[in-house]
Amino acid sequence: MTDDTILSVADLSLRFGAKPKVKGSGLLAVNKVSFDLKQGETLSIVGESGSGKTTIGRCIARLYAPSQGSMVFQAKDGPVDLATLDKAGLRKVRREIQMLFQDPNASLNSRMRIGEIVAEPLEIHGIGTKAERIERVRSLLERVGLSADAVNRYPHQLSGGQRQRVGIARALTISPRLLICDEPVSALDVSVQAQVLNLLGDLQKEMGLTYIFVSHDLGVVDYISDRIMVLYLGTVMELATRDDLFAAPAHPYTRALLDAMPARVGGKHRKRKVLSGEIGGPSGLRKGCVFAGRCPFATDICRTHEPELRPWRRRPETRVACHHADDLDLGSYDQPPPEPESLP
Amino acid sequence: MKPLLEINNLSTHYHLEQGLLRAVENVSFQIAKGETLGVVGESGCGKSVTARSIMRLLPPRIGRIAEGEILFNGVDVARLDPRGTEMRDIRGGQIGMIFQEPMTSLNPVHTIGAQIVEAIRTHSDLSKAEAMEKAVMLLDRVGINQPEQRARQYPHAFSGGMRQRAMIAMALSSDPALLIADEPTTAVDVTVEAQILDLIAELKAERDMSVMLITHDLNVVGEVADRLIVMYLGRVMETTTAAKVFDAPAHPYTKGLLESLPAIGRRSRLKPIKGSVPGPHERPPGCPFAPRCDKAMAICQTQPPTFRIDDDTSAACWLYDDEVRHDG
C-alpha cells in the first residue's frame, strides 16, 4: 500500500444464502478478492454475467455486507474499514463514495423532478443552505450537459442519455472521491454512449475522481481504464495495466475473452475464436481453479489446487492466478499465441 | 437472378393515442438467396418494425403497412391476410425468426421438445414421434449436449445461450429460406455471442439460407454480413457492403456511428454524434439526421432522395447530389 492508495481491498468474500455450520453452502459470489486502488485512477472490473463484478462494486458501496475480508478506505478523516463500519460511520463515508447505475430508468425516482433528484444527496447530508443547494444543482446540471429547464422535468421526459447525465450529476452533488460505475453505458445507444464516456473522462480530470468501472464490454474498458481486473466466478484471474492486459494477456481466460471480442485487424474483422461451454454455477464446494473446466491448458494440478494471484514472471506488474502462467505465451489482443497451444 | 426478398417503398405506421408514428418510411432493400443482410441502427430506427412488417406481426389495429410491397419469392406479403393460411405458411414456415430475449419467446410451462414439436407439426404432416425425433436432431445440430434429455426439460433449466440455441432450432424446424434474427446476441455474454454468430453462419452455409440480421452493433455486422443497411428514425440512410462500411462510410450518420464506437486499441478520443435520438413524436422535418449532423445545409430541410454512389453503395444524403456538390 502506497501513499496515494485510496482503497485497499483484502481477501474480500461474499457468500449469499449460506447456512451456518454447513460448509460450502450458499452461493459464493465473491471469492477472496484483493486489490489496491490509487487516487485518481480508473480500475475496471470485467467479466461475463455471473462473474461477481457488480457484487464487488456493491460490497464496496456497502449495499452488501461482505462475509469476510477488509476494505480499508482512506477517508478524509483517516482510514476506515468499510467491511466493519457501523451505520453512522457508513453514512459519513458515503459522502465520499457514490454509485452510478446501469439503468437510469430504474435508479431515478419517477415521481421526483430532476432538480429534486440531484439536490436530494445534499439534503440527506445536510449540506449548504437552500440557495446554495439550488446553485449547486444548477451548475452541476450545466456541467453534465443538461439545459437549465431540466430542473423542473421528470425522468420520463428525458432520453436515456439525458437520464444517465442526471445520474452522474446526482452522484457528484456531494463531491465524492470514489465513484463506482456499474455498467453506466450498457443501456445507451452507441452515439450517446460515446458522449457519456467522454463526460466521465473529463469529470475525472477536473475533479480528481477515482473510478471503479464495472463493464462487460472490453472495447469500452480499453478506452476508459488505467488498470483492469478480470473476474471469473467471483475470483480474480488477472489484474494488469490496460496496456499490459491487451499487449500481453497472462491468463488463459483473459486470452479467451480477447479472442471472443469482435476486433478489426489489418482492415478487416478477424475470425473470433470461440470458447466452448458457458460460465458454470457459483454454488457448492470448489476445488482447484474455477476456470479449469473450460481451459485448454488445464492439467491435474488445476483441478485439485486453487492457484493464488501472484506477480507474473514476464511482466511483474501483472498479477495472475494460474499455475501455468509463467510457462505460457498468449500473444497479444491482435496477435495469436506464437506457438501451438499446448504446454511446453 | 431475382432476389429472395425485395422490399419496395415500405412505410409502416403506428396509430397511437399521441398521434401517428411513422415507424418505417419509404424503405427499400433486397436480400439475395444465401446472402446475409445486416440491418443496423439505434433504438427507434425502425429495424424491428421492418422485421415485424415482413412477418406480419404488427400489433393489430395499431400497426399498419401504409404503403409499399414486400415481395417474398414473388408473393407480395404486404397484401396477404395476416391470419390467412398463406401468411401462416410463410410466417414460421418459409421465414423463421429469432428474437433478442429467448426467455420471453419460449413458453415456460411447456418443455423445449414440445415447443419445437409444435413448430414442426404446424408446418408439416409429421407424426408426434417423428417430429420429436426431428426436434432432438435439431437440438443436437445447434450444439445442445444430450439433446434427448434436454428436449424433456423446461426453458428455466436452460442457460441464456442454450435458450437462444433452442430458439434457433425452433426457427430452423421448417427449413426456412430466410431467417430473421432480431438482436440475437444482445442479451448474451461475449463468449456466447461468438458461439451463436458462428452457429448462424454455419447453418446459413449448409442450408443456403438467407439471413436478415438486425443489430445495433456494427462490429457484429462487419463479421457476419455480406451487405448492410443503416437505418435512422425509420429511414434507410445508407446501403453498403460490410467490406466497405468501416473504411468508406458514405452517410454522415454512419461515419458518426463509427467514430462513436470504442474498440480495442483505439486511443484517440471518441467523437460522439451531438444530441440524442429524438423521441417518436419529435421527428424533425426533412432529413431526420439533419439536427445532429455536422454537415447539415439549408437543403437538408427537404428529405433527400437516395443517391447511388457506386455499384453497391447508396446514401440518402444531399452531399451526393451533383448540384449541391457544385454549389458547395
Interface residues (C-beta under 8 A of the other chain):
Chain A: E48 S49 S159 G160 G161 Q162 D189 V190 S191 V192 Q193 A194 Q195 L197 N198 H216 D217 L218 G219 V220 D222 Y223 F246 A256 L257 L258 D259 A260 M261 P262 A263 R264 G267 K268 H269 R272 K273 V274 L275 S276 E278 I279 Y333 D334
Chain B: E42 S43 S159 G160 G161 M162 D189 V190 T191 V192 E193 A194 Q195 L197 D198 H216 D217 L218 N219 V220 G222 E223 A243 F246 D247 G256 L257 E259 S260 L261 P262 A263 I264 G265 R266 R269 L270 K271 P272 I273 S276 V277 G279 R292
